[in-house]
Amino acid sequence: MGLIDVVIARSNDDAGRFAFLTAEKSKIVVSGNIKYDRDFILNSKREYFSLIGEDFVFTVGSIREGEEEIISDVYNKIKSSSGRIKFFLAPRHLSRVKGIMKILEDKSIKYSLFSSGDFRNKFILVDVFRKLQSIYSVSDVCYVGGSIVNKGGQNPHRVCGVR
């Protein structure tokens, strides 16, 4: 570890760990959490997602195994009574997309994959990386996964956009 010249750490705690690991021979800079620093403004417009003014956007992000069953049941209950709902579902791990597709098909939920660019269906299954923050920014309601099942939840701060 002594061969590392510079470490950019997320927090002071992380910086302390790196200082220990590198025997304080590396320069250590605390940057904060850079996942919020990326520029997602281009994809943060409602038009990018084919949304119109009356669309109510409900986003369920970073869901964990077991939550998709519950969430798809909720969607089936609210889809007909909520008018112009757009529902985005993003699993925590993309390896689960195929399993979620099967659940949606078993529950007769018509959906589009985000990667298709077709946002005409009410239900969009997010099957790509690096889009969730943009989707959150145009959402009216956000659920950040992990708390319906015993996973301890996620970081809910800075998720939903303001309209």
HELIX and SHEET records of a PDB file:
HELIX    1   1 ASN A   12  LEU A   21  1                                  10    
HELIX    2   2 ILE A   34  TYR A   36  5                                   3    
HELIX    3   3 ARG A   46  PHE A   49  5                                   4    
HELIX    4   4 GLU A   67  ILE A   78  1                                  12    
HELIX    5   5 LEU A   94  ARG A   96  5                                   3    
HELIX    6   6 VAL A   97  ASP A  106  1                                  10    
HELIX    7   7 PHE A  114  SER A  116  5                                   3    
HELIX    8   8 LEU A  132  SER A  137  1                                   6    
SHEET    1   A 2 VAL A   6  ALA A   9  0                                        
SHEET    2   A 2 LYS A  27  VAL A  30  1                                        
SHEET    1   B 5 TYR A 111  LEU A 113  0                                        
SHEET    2   B 5 PHE A 123  LEU A 125  1                                        
SHEET    3   B 5 ILE A  85  PRO A  91  1                                        
SHEET    4   B 5 PHE A  56  ILE A  63  1                                        
SHEET    5   B 5 VAL A 141  VAL A 144  1                                        
END                                                                             
